[in-house]
């Protein structure tokens, strides 16, 4: 009974949540979850940490791409 209640609450929460931009989170969560599982059965903690790290890396890469694009635009305008 508790399992059905938990699953229905989770389903309602997932269906009512707005779409999120999860760049890097999914891949990081998978890698972190597997690593956490093998490092002492801490898969959930590993998945959360992996998601945070993956999100950080994705933002860092986006920032670098924006800087490269701006430097290319600035370099072309000087010619």
C-alpha positions, 0 to 999 in steps of 0.5 A: 500500500505504501509503495502504491501511494509513493508511486502515485505521489511521485507520478503526480509530482513529475507530471505537474512539474514544469519542463527543466533544462537538465543539461549535464544532470542526467549523464552526471546522475547516471555516472555518479549513481553507478560510482556511488553504488559501487563505493559503498551502496550510496547510489542516491548520494552519488547521483545527486552529486553527479547531477550537480557536477554535470550541471556545473560542467554544462554551465561552464561549457556554455560560458566558454562557447559564449565567450568564443562566439563573442571573441569571434564577433569582436574579431570580425568587426575590427577588420 
